[in-house]
Amino acid sequence: MKRLYALLLAGTLAGTILQLPAASAAPAAHLSSLEASEISTGYTHLTTEFYQKVDPQTVLDTVRGQLLLAMRTAGVKNASLPTARASDIGDSNVRTIEHEVEDAAGESHGKFTVAQLSYIALDGMMKSVKDRYTVFLTPKEFAGLNQDLDGGDFGGTGIVIQVDDQTKQIVVENVVPNGPADKAGVQQDDLITTIDGAPTKGMSVQQASSKLRGKEGTNVTLGIAREGTQVSPITITRAKIHQLSVYEKMLPGKIGYVDVTVFGRDTGTELDTALDRLQQEGARALVLDLRDNGGGYLEAAVAVSSKFISSGPIVSVESRASNITTLEADDTAITPVPLAVLVNGYTASASEITSGAIQDSGVGTIVGTKTFGKGVVQTIYPLPDGSAIKITTARYLTPRNRDINHLGITPDLVVSENKHPQFGTPTKDDQLAQALQLLDQKLAKLGDPQQPVAQPSSNP
């Protein structure tokens, strides 16, 4: 992966010591060209692109400290490394770090390879700026981050399920557009009474999911009850399902509900599909749920915001050199309808960009509790061996030039979360229920009156 990733993530990887397996053989005496190149790349990007000025001496001291800590933790007695004075020349400091790694390899007496110590040095570099979002990612961590953002693939039917409160059977919450279940005729709110003949009453979501998933090309037969009537069994041929970041469904009163779980590579396209589907079903208003959404790609935040904001600024990004780049709406907005956006304390980063843009533009009402407050941007630089460094390279401002870092966004309508909520189910989700009441009032003012679509739950 050669491209750079502009990210806004709420996860924290800083503050931990890398857990590396013990080497099985004596370490090499010298860095390979690959290891030397990665150390140089890490140092250069950190010192030139971190959004605040970096002290080279602090970098060298932290790298040395991390190498010593790793050796002492591994049981290397009397581990020591020479102190070094930083130079004004970056290449000289890189050579110093390389020598420290090689010295540590000799001191560790085979407990670490040079490659492992290079990782520890890179980790130390990122820790030196004391920024929770500036971190080194091992190949496994980087792959996991990519999967979290871009979704994984599995063999399945393409439905999202839940346990129905009344019947204790499995109910269809969402159907993946154009997925196997959708093509076979499964619909939102269908009750799945049996899976391959096994009654679903009393099944957990995990148990049902394990029966629904399986090898691509195999079949699974569902017993379906729709609106109280048992229909003919539906046989679905499992196919490769790509994990979505956007899920939509129609709530009572023709209110479209869209849950965005992360701002990934395909989120903008997935949102297009979800909104098209809801519009075809006659959605009168929309709820955009960004609760527990920790962020993702900056570009995805602009794409999502642009579905609701027809023109004007979405976000301004200010780099270390105080260069400000303003990203505008991309002219893909849907026909305006009343909009409510749900947020909470885990709404962070890219989802705060979208929330802030919608709030500042006045196209929707923010409902819930104060957001996380992450107003900085990270860029990921992949390294040749599959690892990566993630560096905070800028801060961002909302369209009205608000800096929300450490402050968060205060909703227009503050609504606390009820105990044991079931997000997306109005009778078990007070924040959603209040958003629906708000939308019902807006629709009434627009001359589209209808009975209230939901009431808050009575849970304390």
Secondary structure as a PSIPRED ss2 file (coil, helix, strand):
# PSIPRED VFORMAT (PSIPRED V4.0)

   1 M C   1.000  0.000  0.000
   2 K C   1.000  0.000  0.000
   3 R C   1.000  0.000  0.000
   4 L C   1.000  0.000  0.000
   5 Y E   0.000  0.000  1.000
   6 A E   0.000  0.000  1.000
   7 L E   0.000  0.000  1.000
   8 L E   0.000  0.000  1.000
   9 L E   0.000  0.000  1.000
  10 A C   1.000  0.000  0.000
  11 G C   1.000  0.000  0.000
  12 T C   1.000  0.000  0.000
  13 L C   1.000  0.000  0.000
  14 A C   1.000  0.000  0.000
  15 G C   1.000  0.000  0.000
  16 T C   1.000  0.000  0.000
  17 I C   1.000  0.000  0.000
  18 L C   1.000  0.000  0.000
  19 Q C   1.000  0.000  0.000
  20 L C   1.000  0.000  0.000
  21 P C   1.000  0.000  0.000
  22 A C   1.000  0.000  0.000
  23 A C   1.000  0.000  0.000
  24 S C   1.000  0.000  0.000
  25 A C   1.000  0.000  0.000
  26 A C   1.000  0.000  0.000
  27 P C   1.000  0.000  0.000
  28 A C   1.000  0.000  0.000
  29 A C   1.000  0.000  0.000
  30 H C   1.000  0.000  0.000
  31 L C   1.000  0.000  0.000
  32 S C   1.000  0.000  0.000
  33 S H   0.000  1.000  0.000
  34 L H   0.000  1.000  0.000
  35 E H   0.000  1.000  0.000
  36 A H   0.000  1.000  0.000
  37 S H   0.000  1.000  0.000
  38 E H   0.000  1.000  0.000
  39 I H   0.000  1.000  0.000
  40 S H   0.000  1.000  0.000
  41 T H   0.000  1.000  0.000
  42 G H   0.000  1.000  0.000
  43 Y H   0.000  1.000  0.000
  44 T H   0.000  1.000  0.000
  45 H H   0.000  1.000  0.000
  46 L H   0.000  1.000  0.000
  47 T H   0.000  1.000  0.000
  48 T H   0.000  1.000  0.000
  49 E H   0.000  1.000  0.000
  50 F C   1.000  0.000  0.000
  51 Y C   1.000  0.000  0.000
  52 Q C   1.000  0.000  0.000
  53 K C   1.000  0.000  0.000
  54 V C   1.000  0.000  0.000
  55 D C   1.000  0.000  0.000
  56 P H   0.000  1.000  0.000
  57 Q H   0.000  1.000  0.000
  58 T H   0.000  1.000  0.000
  59 V H   0.000  1.000  0.000
  60 L H   0.000  1.000  0.000
  61 D H   0.000  1.000  0.000
  62 T H   0.000  1.000  0.000
  63 V H   0.000  1.000  0.000
  64 R H   0.000  1.000  0.000
  65 G H   0.000  1.000  0.000
  66 Q H   0.000  1.000  0.000
  67 L H   0.000  1.000  0.000
  68 L H   0.000  1.000  0.000
  69 L H   0.000  1.000  0.000
  70 A H   0.000  1.000  0.000
  71 M H   0.000  1.000  0.000
  72 R H   0.000  1.000  0.000
  73 T H   0.000  1.000  0.000
  74 A C   1.000  0.000  0.000
  75 G C   1.000  0.000  0.000
  76 V C   1.000  0.000  0.000
  77 K C   1.000  0.000  0.000
  78 N C   1.000  0.000  0.000
  79 A C   1.000  0.000  0.000
  80 S C   1.000  0.000  0.000
  81 L C   1.000  0.000  0.000
  82 P C   1.000  0.000  0.000
  83 T C   1.000  0.000  0.000
  84 A C   1.000  0.000  0.000
  85 R C   1.000  0.000  0.000
  86 A C   1.000  0.000  0.000
  87 S C   1.000  0.000  0.000
  88 D C   1.000  0.000  0.000
  89 I C   1.000  0.000  0.000
  90 G H   0.000  1.000  0.000
  91 D H   0.000  1.000  0.000
  92 S H   0.000  1.000  0.000
  93 N H   0.000  1.000  0.000
  94 V H   0.000  1.000  0.000
  95 R H   0.000  1.000  0.000
  96 T H   0.000  1.000  0.000
  97 I H   0.000  1.000  0.000
  98 E H   0.000  1.000  0.000
  99 H H   0.000  1.000  0.000
 100 E H   0.000  1.000  0.000
 101 V H   0.000  1.000  0.000
 102 E H   0.000  1.000  0.000
 103 D H   0.000  1.000  0.000
 104 A H   0.000  1.000  0.000
 105 A H   0.000  1.000  0.000
 106 G H   0.000  1.000  0.000
 107 E H   0.000  1.000  0.000
 108 S C   1.000  0.000  0.000
 109 H C   1.000  0.000  0.000
 110 G C   1.000  0.000  0.000
 111 K C   1.000  0.000  0.000
 112 F C   1.000  0.000  0.000
 113 T C   1.000  0.000  0.000
 114 V H   0.000  1.000  0.000
 115 A H   0.000  1.000  0.000
 116 Q H   0.000  1.000  0.000
 117 L H   0.000  1.000  0.000
 118 S H   0.000  1.000  0.000
 119 Y H   0.000  1.000  0.000
 120 I H   0.000  1.000  0.000
 121 A H   0.000  1.000  0.000
 122 L H   0.000  1.000  0.000
 123 D H   0.000  1.000  0.000
 124 G H   0.000  1.000  0.000
 125 M H   0.000  1.000  0.000
 126 M H   0.000  1.000  0.000
 127 K H   0.000  1.000  0.000
 128 S C   1.000  0.000  0.000
 129 V C   1.000  0.000  0.000
 130 K C   1.000  0.000  0.000
 131 D C   1.000  0.000  0.000
 132 R C   1.000  0.000  0.000
 133 Y C   1.000  0.000  0.000
 134 T C   1.000  0.000  0.000
 135 V E   0.000  0.000  1.000
 136 F E   0.000  0.000  1.000
 137 L E   0.000  0.000  1.000
 138 T C   1.000  0.000  0.000
 139 P H   0.000  1.000  0.000
 140 K H   0.000  1.000  0.000
 141 E H   0.000  1.000  0.000
 142 F H   0.000  1.000  0.000
 143 A H   0.000  1.000  0.000
 144 G H   0.000  1.000  0.000
 145 L H   0.000  1.000  0.000
 146 N H   0.000  1.000  0.000
 147 Q H   0.000  1.000  0.000
 148 D H   0.000  1.000  0.000
 149 L H   0.000  1.000  0.000
 150 D H   0.000  1.000  0.000
 151 G C   1.000  0.000  0.000
 152 G C   1.000  0.000  0.000
 153 D E   0.000  0.000  1.000
 154 F E   0.000  0.000  1.000
 155 G E   0.000  0.000  1.000
 156 G E   0.000  0.000  1.000
 157 T C   1.000  0.000  0.000
 158 G C   1.000  0.000  0.000
 159 I E   0.000  0.000  1.000
 160 V E   0.000  0.000  1.000
 161 I E   0.000  0.000  1.000
 162 Q E   0.000  0.000  1.000
 163 V E   0.000  0.000  1.000
 164 D C   1.000  0.000  0.000
 165 D C   1.000  0.000  0.000
 166 Q C   1.000  0.000  0.000
 167 T C   1.000  0.000  0.000
 168 K C   1.000  0.000  0.000
 169 Q C   1.000  0.000  0.000
 170 I E   0.000  0.000  1.000
 171 V E   0.000  0.000  1.000
 172 V E   0.000  0.000  1.000
 173 E E   0.000  0.000  1.000
 174 N E   0.000  0.000  1.000
 175 V E   0.000  0.000  1.000
 176 V C   1.000  0.000  0.000
 177 P C   1.000  0.000  0.000
 178 N C   1.000  0.000  0.000
 179 G C   1.000  0.000  0.000
 180 P H   0.000  1.000  0.000
 181 A H   0.000  1.000  0.000
 182 D H   0.000  1.000  0.000
 183 K H   0.000  1.000  0.000
 184 A H   0.000  1.000  0.000
 185 G C   1.000  0.000  0.000
 186 V C   1.000  0.000  0.000
 187 Q C   1.000  0.000  0.000
 188 Q C   1.000  0.000  0.000
 189 D C   1.000  0.000  0.000
 190 D C   1.000  0.000  0.000
 191 L E   0.000  0.000  1.000
 192 I E   0.000  0.000  1.000
 193 T E   0.000  0.000  1.000
 194 T E   0.000  0.000  1.000
 195 I E   0.000  0.000  1.000
 196 D C   1.000  0.000  0.000
 197 G C   1.000  0.000  0.000
 198 A E   0.000  0.000  1.000
 199 P E   0.000  0.000  1.000
 200 T C   1.000  0.000  0.000
 201 K C   1.000  0.000  0.000
 202 G C   1.000  0.000  0.000
 203 M C   1.000  0.000  0.000
 204 S C   1.000  0.000  0.000
 205 V H   0.000  1.000  0.000
 206 Q H   0.000  1.000  0.000
 207 Q H   0.000  1.000  0.000
 208 A H   0.000  1.000  0.000
 209 S H   0.000  1.000  0.000
 210 S H   0.000  1.000  0.000
 211 K H   0.000  1.000  0.000
 212 L H   0.000  1.000  0.000
 213 R C   1.000  0.000  0.000
 214 G C   1.000  0.000  0.000
 215 K C   1.000  0.000  0.000
 216 E C   1.000  0.000  0.000
 217 G C   1.000  0.000  0.000
 218 T C   1.000  0.000  0.000
 219 N E   0.000  0.000  1.000
 220 V E   0.000  0.000  1.000
 221 T E   0.000  0.000  1.000
 222 L E   0.000  0.000  1.000
 223 G E   0.000  0.000  1.000
 224 I E   0.000  0.000  1.000
 225 A E   0.000  0.000  1.000
 226 R E   0.000  0.000  1.000
 227 E C   1.000  0.000  0.000
 228 G C   1.000  0.000  0.000
 229 T E   0.000  0.000  1.000
 230 Q E   0.000  0.000  1.000
 231 V E   0.000  0.000  1.000
 232 S E   0.000  0.000  1.000
 233 P E   0.000  0.000  1.000
 234 I E   0.000  0.000  1.000
 235 T E   0.000  0.000  1.000
 236 I E   0.000  0.000  1.000
 237 T E   0.000  0.000  1.000
 238 R C   1.000  0.000  0.000
 239 A E   0.000  0.000  1.000
 240 K E   0.000  0.000  1.000
 241 I E   0.000  0.000  1.000
 242 H E   0.000  0.000  1.000
 243 Q C   1.000  0.000  0.000
 244 L C   1.000  0.000  0.000
 245 S C   1.000  0.000  0.000
 246 V E   0.000  0.000  1.000
 247 Y E   0.000  0.000  1.000
 248 E E   0.000  0.000  1.000
 249 K E   0.000  0.000  1.000
 250 M E   0.000  0.000  1.000
 251 L E   0.000  0.000  1.000
 252 P C   1.000  0.000  0.000
 253 G C   1.000  0.000  0.000
 254 K C   1.000  0.000  0.000
 255 I E   0.000  0.000  1.000
 256 G E   0.000  0.000  1.000
 257 Y E   0.000  0.000  1.000
 258 V E   0.000  0.000  1.000
 259 D E   0.000  0.000  1.000
 260 V E   0.000  0.000  1.000
 261 T C   1.000  0.000  0.000
 262 V C   1.000  0.000  0.000
 263 F E   0.000  0.000  1.000
 264 G C   1.000  0.000  0.000
 265 R C   1.000  0.000  0.000
 266 D C   1.000  0.000  0.000
 267 T H   0.000  1.000  0.000
 268 G H   0.000  1.000  0.000
 269 T H   0.000  1.000  0.000
 270 E H   0.000  1.000  0.000
 271 L H   0.000  1.000  0.000
 272 D H   0.000  1.000  0.000
 273 T H   0.000  1.000  0.000
 274 A H   0.000  1.000  0.000
 275 L H   0.000  1.000  0.000
 276 D H   0.000  1.000  0.000
 277 R H   0.000  1.000  0.000
 278 L H   0.000  1.000  0.000
 279 Q H   0.000  1.000  0.000
 280 Q H   0.000  1.000  0.000
 281 E C   1.000  0.000  0.000
 282 G C   1.000  0.000  0.000
 283 A C   1.000  0.000  0.000
 284 R C   1.000  0.000  0.000
 285 A E   0.000  0.000  1.000
 286 L E   0.000  0.000  1.000
 287 V E   0.000  0.000  1.000
 288 L E   0.000  0.000  1.000
 289 D E   0.000  0.000  1.000
 290 L C   1.000  0.000  0.000
 291 R C   1.000  0.000  0.000
 292 D C   1.000  0.000  0.000
 293 N C   1.000  0.000  0.000
 294 G C   1.000  0.000  0.000
 295 G E   0.000  0.000  1.000
 296 G E   0.000  0.000  1.000
 297 Y E   0.000  0.000  1.000
 298 L H   0.000  1.000  0.000
 299 E H   0.000  1.000  0.000
 300 A H   0.000  1.000  0.000
 301 A H   0.000  1.000  0.000
 302 V H   0.000  1.000  0.000
 303 A H   0.000  1.000  0.000
 304 V H   0.000  1.000  0.000
 305 S H   0.000  1.000  0.000
 306 S H   0.000  1.000  0.000
 307 K C   1.000  0.000  0.000
 308 F C   1.000  0.000  0.000
 309 I C   1.000  0.000  0.000
 310 S C   1.000  0.000  0.000
 311 S C   1.000  0.000  0.000
 312 G C   1.000  0.000  0.000
 313 P E   0.000  0.000  1.000
 314 I E   0.000  0.000  1.000
 315 V E   0.000  0.000  1.000
 316 S E   0.000  0.000  1.000
 317 V E   0.000  0.000  1.000
 318 E E   0.000  0.000  1.000
 319 S E   0.000  0.000  1.000
 320 R C   1.000  0.000  0.000
 321 A C   1.000  0.000  0.000
 322 S C   1.000  0.000  0.000
 323 N C   1.000  0.000  0.000
 324 I E   0.000  0.000  1.000
 325 T E   0.000  0.000  1.000
 326 T E   0.000  0.000  1.000
 327 L E   0.000  0.000  1.000
 328 E E   0.000  0.000  1.000
 329 A C   1.000  0.000  0.000
 330 D C   1.000  0.000  0.000
 331 D C   1.000  0.000  0.000
 332 T C   1.000  0.000  0.000
 333 A C   1.000  0.000  0.000
 334 I C   1.000  0.000  0.000
 335 T C   1.000  0.000  0.000
 336 P C   1.000  0.000  0.000
 337 V C   1.000  0.000  0.000
 338 P C   1.000  0.000  0.000
 339 L E   0.000  0.000  1.000
 340 A E   0.000  0.000  1.000
 341 V E   0.000  0.000  1.000
 342 L E   0.000  0.000  1.000
 343 V E   0.000  0.000  1.000
 344 N C   1.000  0.000  0.000
 345 G C   1.000  0.000  0.000
 346 Y C   1.000  0.000  0.000
 347 T C   1.000  0.000  0.000
 348 A C   1.000  0.000  0.000
 349 S C   1.000  0.000  0.000
 350 A H   0.000  1.000  0.000
 351 S H   0.000  1.000  0.000
 352 E H   0.000  1.000  0.000
 353 I H   0.000  1.000  0.000
 354 T H   0.000  1.000  0.000
 355 S H   0.000  1.000  0.000
 356 G H   0.000  1.000  0.000
 357 A H   0.000  1.000  0.000
 358 I H   0.000  1.000  0.000
 359 Q H   0.000  1.000  0.000
 360 D H   0.000  1.000  0.000
 361 S H   0.000  1.000  0.000
 362 G C   1.000  0.000  0.000
 363 V C   1.000  0.000  0.000
 364 G C   1.000  0.000  0.000
 365 T E   0.000  0.000  1.000
 366 I E   0.000  0.000  1.000
 367 V E   0.000  0.000  1.000
 368 G E   0.000  0.000  1.000
 369 T C   1.000  0.000  0.000
 370 K C   1.000  0.000  0.000
 371 T C   1.000  0.000  0.000
 372 F C   1.000  0.000  0.000
 373 G C   1.000  0.000  0.000
 374 K C   1.000  0.000  0.000
 375 G C   1.000  0.000  0.000
 376 V E   0.000  0.000  1.000
 377 V E   0.000  0.000  1.000
 378 Q E   0.000  0.000  1.000
 379 T E   0.000  0.000  1.000
 380 I E   0.000  0.000  1.000
 381 Y E   0.000  0.000  1.000
 382 P E   0.000  0.000  1.000
 383 L C   1.000  0.000  0.000
 384 P C   1.000  0.000  0.000
 385 D C   1.000  0.000  0.000
 386 G C   1.000  0.000  0.000
 387 S C   1.000  0.000  0.000
 388 A E   0.000  0.000  1.000
 389 I E   0.000  0.000  1.000
 390 K E   0.000  0.000  1.000
 391 I E   0.000  0.000  1.000
 392 T E   0.000  0.000  1.000
 393 T E   0.000  0.000  1.000
 394 A E   0.000  0.000  1.000
 395 R E   0.000  0.000  1.000
 396 Y E   0.000  0.000  1.000
 397 L E   0.000  0.000  1.000
 398 T C   1.000  0.000  0.000
 399 P C   1.000  0.000  0.000
 400 R C   1.000  0.000  0.000
 401 N C   1.000  0.000  0.000
 402 R C   1.000  0.000  0.000
 403 D C   1.000  0.000  0.000
 404 I C   1.000  0.000  0.000
 405 N C   1.000  0.000  0.000
 406 H C   1.000  0.000  0.000
 407 L C   1.000  0.000  0.000
 408 G C   1.000  0.000  0.000
 409 I C   1.000  0.000  0.000
 410 T C   1.000  0.000  0.000
 411 P C   1.000  0.000  0.000
 412 D C   1.000  0.000  0.000
 413 L E   0.000  0.000  1.000
 414 V E   0.000  0.000  1.000
 415 V C   1.000  0.000  0.000
 416 S C   1.000  0.000  0.000
 417 E C   1.000  0.000  0.000
 418 N C   1.000  0.000  0.000
 419 K C   1.000  0.000  0.000
 420 H C   1.000  0.000  0.000
 421 P C   1.000  0.000  0.000
 422 Q C   1.000  0.000  0.000
 423 F C   1.000  0.000  0.000
 424 G C   1.000  0.000  0.000
 425 T C   1.000  0.000  0.000
 426 P H   0.000  1.000  0.000
 427 T H   0.000  1.000  0.000
 428 K H   0.000  1.000  0.000
 429 D C   1.000  0.000  0.000
 430 D H   0.000  1.000  0.000
 431 Q H   0.000  1.000  0.000
 432 L H   0.000  1.000  0.000
 433 A H   0.000  1.000  0.000
 434 Q H   0.000  1.000  0.000
 435 A H   0.000  1.000  0.000
 436 L H   0.000  1.000  0.000
 437 Q H   0.000  1.000  0.000
 438 L H   0.000  1.000  0.000
 439 L H   0.000  1.000  0.000
 440 D H   0.000  1.000  0.000
 441 Q H   0.000  1.000  0.000
 442 K H   0.000  1.000  0.000
 443 L H   0.000  1.000  0.000
 444 A H   0.000  1.000  0.000
 445 K H   0.000  1.000  0.000
 446 L C   1.000  0.000  0.000
 447 G C   1.000  0.000  0.000
 448 D C   1.000  0.000  0.000
 449 P C   1.000  0.000  0.000
 450 Q C   1.000  0.000  0.000
 451 Q C   1.000  0.000  0.000
 452 P C   1.000  0.000  0.000
 453 V C   1.000  0.000  0.000
 454 A C   1.000  0.000  0.000
 455 Q C   1.000  0.000  0.000
 456 P C   1.000  0.000  0.000
 457 S C   1.000  0.000  0.000
 458 S C   1.000  0.000  0.000
 459 N C   1.000  0.000  0.000
 460 P C   1.000  0.000  0.000
